[in-house]
Amino acid sequence: MALTNSNPRLAIVYSSVTGNTEKLAEMVQEAARNQGITIELYPVDEFPLSQLHWLDVVMIGTYTWGSGEIPEEMHSLYQAIEKLGRKELRTAVFGTGDSFFAEFCGAVDRFRDMLYVKTQLVATLKVELTPQPSDEARCEKLIELMRSQ
């Protein structure tokens, strides 16, 4: 089901410590707006997990903690999606990281692996450190992929 065929319910849920992932989430939201799509933006601690049952698309933004781990504040979201049982839910995961570490954006990879099994994973996006203006095109492409599924 393409996003243009109905009034899908979409959300971006993110967590950010340094502000990099928040900036990337805002860039993704702006890319959607540029394509005529309204998408709600939620810091993970403000997102009601009960909404997962009603959404058509969830885009997850995460930073990576420690040695490639999912941040603690994202565990509830991860577990809720894992238990949800909605294979038709379209998802994407994006994040920022530092390639200096052995696992660049490891939390993105961990979410990706679970989302691939439990949902209709459409795309992933990894950005080195602070999002740059050149990443805007990558965000536009991410939205285009979500629209075409």
Backbone torsions as a table, in degrees:
resi	resn	phi	psi	omega
1	MET	NA	114.4	177.9
2	ALA	-74.4	151.9	-178.1
3	LEU	-64.8	-20.6	-177.9
4	THR	-82.4	-8.8	-174.3
5	ASN	-86.6	-8.9	-176.4
6	SER	-158.6	-167.2	173.7
7	ASN	-104.5	75.2	-176.8
8	PRO	-67.7	153.7	176.2
9	ARG	-100.0	120.4	-174.0
10	LEU	-125.8	149.6	175.6
11	ALA	-147.9	145.9	167.9
12	ILE	-108.8	126.7	177.6
13	VAL	-121.0	126.8	-173.5
14	TYR	-140.9	164.3	171.8
15	SER	-136.3	140.2	-177.3
16	SER	-149.4	136.5	176.4
17	VAL	-104.1	-47.2	-176.5
18	THR	-89.2	-12.5	-176.3
19	GLY	100.0	-11.7	-178.4
20	ASN	-65.9	-47.0	-179.4
21	THR	-70.0	-34.2	175.3
22	GLU	-62.0	-43.7	178.5
23	LYS	-62.3	-41.0	178.3
24	LEU	-65.5	-40.7	177.5
25	ALA	-60.8	-41.4	177.9
26	GLU	-66.2	-35.2	176.6
27	MET	-65.9	-39.6	177.7
28	VAL	-64.6	-44.2	178.2
29	GLN	-60.9	-42.5	179.2
30	GLU	-65.1	-38.4	177.0
31	ALA	-62.0	-40.4	177.2
32	ALA	-64.4	-46.0	179.3
33	ARG	-58.3	-41.0	178.8
34	ASN	-62.5	-24.1	179.3
35	GLN	-101.5	14.0	175.5
36	GLY	78.6	21.1	-177.8
37	ILE	-111.2	131.3	175.2
38	THR	-94.1	126.6	-179.1
39	ILE	-137.1	128.5	-179.3
40	GLU	-78.4	142.4	-178.9
41	LEU	-114.2	125.0	-177.5
42	TYR	-130.7	127.0	162.6
43	PRO	-63.1	144.0	-172.9
44	VAL	-56.3	-33.2	-178.8
45	ASP	-75.4	-6.4	176.9
46	GLU	-110.1	1.2	-177.5
47	PHE	-91.1	120.8	176.8
48	PRO	-77.0	115.5	-177.2
49	LEU	-57.6	-25.6	178.9
50	SER	-61.8	-23.1	179.1
51	GLN	-67.0	-19.2	-179.4
52	LEU	-57.1	-29.2	-179.6
53	HIS	-71.3	-21.1	-173.0
54	TRP	-108.5	-12.7	-176.6
55	LEU	-81.8	150.6	174.0
56	ASP	-96.2	-31.5	-176.9
57	VAL	-137.6	132.3	172.7
58	VAL	-127.4	125.2	175.7
59	MET	-112.0	126.6	-173.2
60	ILE	-110.5	128.0	176.0
61	GLY	-113.7	126.9	-177.4
62	THR	-142.1	145.4	167.5
63	TYR	-90.6	173.2	179.9
64	THR	-111.9	136.8	-177.4
65	TRP	-108.2	143.5	173.0
66	GLY	55.5	-123.7	-176.4
67	SER	-97.3	51.9	176.9
68	GLY	89.2	23.2	-174.8
69	GLU	-95.7	157.3	173.4
70	ILE	-73.4	133.4	178.6
71	PRO	-60.4	146.6	-176.6
72	GLU	-54.3	-40.4	-177.3
73	GLU	-68.0	-12.4	179.0
74	MET	-94.8	-8.4	-176.4
75	HIS	-60.2	-41.6	-179.0
76	SER	-62.3	-42.1	177.8
77	LEU	-63.9	-46.7	179.0
78	TYR	-55.4	-50.9	-177.8
79	GLN	-66.2	-37.4	179.4
80	ALA	-63.6	-42.8	178.6
81	ILE	-68.5	-40.0	180.0
82	GLU	-59.5	-36.7	-177.9
83	LYS	-91.5	-8.8	-170.0
84	LEU	-62.2	-42.9	-179.1
85	GLY	73.2	39.1	178.6
86	ARG	-123.5	80.5	-178.4
87	LYS	-61.4	-23.8	-179.5
88	GLU	-78.3	-11.3	178.4
89	LEU	-65.2	121.1	177.9
90	ARG	-83.8	134.2	-176.5
91	THR	-135.7	159.6	169.9
92	ALA	-146.0	155.6	176.2
93	VAL	-135.7	137.6	179.5
94	PHE	-139.8	161.2	178.8
95	GLY	-172.1	170.5	177.9
96	THR	-115.2	152.7	179.6
97	GLY	-164.4	-176.2	-178.7
98	ASP	-123.3	118.3	-177.1
99	SER	-69.7	-4.3	173.6
100	PHE	-62.0	-33.5	-178.6
101	PHE	-78.9	153.6	-177.8
102	ALA	-58.2	-38.3	178.7
103	GLU	-111.1	94.3	178.2
104	PHE	-67.9	118.5	-179.7
105	CYS	54.9	45.8	-178.6
106	GLY	-58.2	-33.4	178.7
107	ALA	-65.7	-35.1	175.6
108	VAL	-61.1	-44.5	179.6
109	ASP	-63.1	-40.7	-179.2
110	ARG	-67.1	-44.3	174.3
111	PHE	-61.4	-45.5	-179.1
112	ARG	-53.6	-47.9	-177.2
113	ASP	-61.3	-42.6	178.7
114	MET	-69.8	-44.6	-178.6
115	LEU	-63.2	-34.9	178.6
116	TYR	-60.0	-38.4	-178.2
117	VAL	-81.6	-40.2	-169.0
118	LYS	-96.6	-17.3	-176.3
119	THR	-138.3	-174.3	172.6
120	GLN	-95.4	84.8	-179.5
121	LEU	-69.6	124.6	-177.3
122	VAL	-99.3	-42.5	-173.8
123	ALA	-161.5	161.2	170.9
124	THR	-130.5	156.6	179.1
125	LEU	-147.0	127.4	176.5
126	LYS	-120.0	136.3	-179.2
127	VAL	-127.1	134.2	177.7
128	GLU	-74.0	118.2	175.3
129	LEU	52.4	-121.8	-176.3
130	THR	-83.3	128.1	176.8
131	PRO	-57.8	139.5	-178.9
132	GLN	-111.1	163.1	176.1
133	PRO	-53.5	-31.2	178.8
134	SER	-66.2	-19.7	178.4
135	ASP	-77.8	-12.8	178.5
136	GLU	-58.7	-40.4	179.0
137	ALA	-64.7	-35.3	178.4
138	ARG	-68.2	-36.6	176.8
139	CYS	-67.6	-40.6	176.4
140	GLU	-59.7	-42.6	179.5
141	LYS	-64.9	-39.2	177.9
142	LEU	-58.9	-45.2	178.2
143	ILE	-65.7	-41.0	177.5
144	GLU	-58.8	-41.6	177.7
145	LEU	-63.3	-41.9	179.3
146	MET	-65.1	-36.4	-179.9
147	ARG	-67.6	-34.1	-172.7
148	SER	-82.9	-10.9	-177.4
149	GLN	-86.2	NA	NA
